């Protein structure tokens, strides 16, 4: 785990990892609610250096070790957009 941050309401925990995924956990149950991530060219995952919530906690921003960043919908896990590094 590279980073771990609580949601603004304290009910969820967001982690990022060098394995290329961020995960959102329910603090009360410990269950994984959503997994965020993408595959690089050739099927290899891109390690995430950090992840954070948007100010309204509806989105998750993840930065990658390749210098790129992805914005995800917190609920669905769907990638909204990417920025190349």
C-alpha positions as CSV (number, residue, x, y, z in Angstrom):
1,X,0.0,0.0,0.0
2,X,1.4,3.4,-1.1
3,X,-1.3,5.6,0.4
4,X,-4.3,5.2,2.6
5,X,-6.8,8.1,3.1
6,X,-10.2,8.3,4.8
7,X,-13.2,9.7,3.0
8,X,-14.4,13.1,4.3
9,X,-17.3,11.4,6.1
10,X,-14.9,8.8,7.6
11,X,-17.0,5.9,6.4
12,X,-14.6,4.7,3.7
13,X,-10.9,4.1,3.3
14,X,-9.1,4.5,-0.1
15,X,-5.8,2.8,-0.7
16,X,-3.4,2.8,-3.7
17,X,-0.8,0.2,-4.5
18,X,2.3,-0.5,-6.7
19,X,0.3,-3.4,-8.1
20,X,-1.7,-0.8,-10.1
21,X,-5.0,-0.7,-8.2
22,X,-6.7,1.6,-5.8
23,X,-9.4,0.1,-3.6
24,X,-12.2,1.7,-1.6
25,X,-13.1,-0.2,1.6
26,X,-16.1,0.2,3.9
27,X,-14.6,1.1,7.3
28,X,-17.3,-0.6,9.3
29,X,-17.3,-4.0,7.5
30,X,-13.8,-4.0,6.0
31,X,-15.3,-5.1,2.7
32,X,-14.0,-3.8,-0.6
33,X,-16.6,-1.6,-2.3
34,X,-14.9,-0.6,-5.5
35,X,-11.6,-1.4,-7.2
36,X,-10.0,1.3,-9.5
37,X,-7.3,0.6,-12.0
38,X,-6.2,0.1,-15.6
39,X,-3.8,-2.0,-17.7
40,X,-0.9,-0.5,-19.6
41,X,0.0,-1.5,-23.1
42,X,0.9,-5.2,-23.2
43,X,-1.4,-6.0,-20.3
44,X,1.0,-4.9,-17.5
45,X,-0.5,-2.8,-14.8
46,X,0.7,0.7,-14.0
47,X,1.6,1.2,-10.4
48,X,-0.3,3.8,-8.5
49,X,1.8,6.2,-6.4
50,X,-1.2,7.9,-4.7
51,X,-5.0,8.2,-4.6
52,X,-7.3,10.8,-3.2
53,X,-10.9,11.9,-3.0
54,X,-12.3,15.0,-4.8
55,X,-13.5,17.7,-2.4
56,X,-17.1,16.4,-2.7
57,X,-15.9,12.8,-2.4
58,X,-17.8,11.7,-5.5
59,X,-14.6,11.1,-7.5
60,X,-11.2,9.5,-7.0
61,X,-8.0,10.7,-8.5
62,X,-5.1,8.3,-8.9
63,X,-1.6,9.2,-9.9
64,X,0.6,6.6,-11.6
65,X,4.3,5.9,-11.5
66,X,4.5,6.6,-15.2
67,X,3.5,10.2,-14.6
68,X,-0.1,9.9,-15.7
69,X,-3.3,10.4,-13.6
70,X,-6.8,8.9,-13.9
71,X,-10.1,10.3,-12.5
72,X,-12.7,7.7,-11.5
73,X,-16.3,7.8,-10.4
74,X,-16.3,6.8,-6.8
75,X,-19.5,4.7,-6.9
76,X,-19.1,2.8,-10.2
77,X,-15.3,2.7,-10.5
78,X,-15.6,3.8,-14.1
79,X,-12.7,5.9,-15.4
80,X,-13.9,9.4,-16.3
81,X,-10.7,10.6,-17.9
82,X,-6.9,10.2,-18.0
83,X,-4.1,12.7,-18.3
84,X,-0.7,11.6,-19.8
85,X,2.4,12.3,-17.8
